[in-house]
Amino acid sequence: MNDAELPWPAMLAVASVRPGVPASSAPAPGVPAPGVPAPGVAAPVAERGPLSRVAHAAPLGEPLLLACALALLAGGGCVRRTISITSDPAGALVTLNDREVGRTPVEVDFTYYGTYDVRLVKEGFEPFVGSADATAPLWDTVPLDLLSELTPADLHARVEWHFTMAPTQGGGMLERADQMRQTVESERPAAPR
């Protein structure tokens, strides 16, 4: 059995004996060398060999893990994401992604950045149907967003949209329908008798 086939505790035991010791005096695989504790038993700090760090975490890993744990225990921060929608004129009914959210001016919490379908409706004005983008600030993009979530501060990402609505041409919809009906009836030829 060569070193590659040994389980790692035995490799550590063999490796800790090898510096300065001829290969012929190395112990048989699975048998601890004299002065080396049995597998699963920690050696005193003074007796650990040069490869004893292999079984332990990297020196920077423990402080980083401790810092992350403390940040999570401290409650971390809170990131609030809102879309603020205004219109000219105010009071238009707003629908985002087929969900009615209120009348302008309105502020809505959201979770995901991206493109939203927007519809605004107000009596006496042409309805607005379109889309708008919610773009993330730099501190709320990958990978910085993880740090933003863990920072013990309340962060606020605010997206602002403003829409201008055009007044309807020639009155309301009913007036236009009546006007169109009269036009069609006046252009229709008389029915033969």
ABEGO torsion letter per residue (X at the ends): XBAAABBAAAAAAAAAAABGBBAAABBBBGBBBBGBBBBGBBBBAAABBAAAAAABBBAAAAAAAAAAAAAAAAGEBBBBBBBBBBBOBBGBBBBBGGBBAEBOBBBBBBABBEBBBBBBBBBGBBBBBBBBBBBBBAAABOAAAAAAAABBBBBBBBBBBBBBBBBBBGEBAAAAAAAAAAAAAAABBBBBX
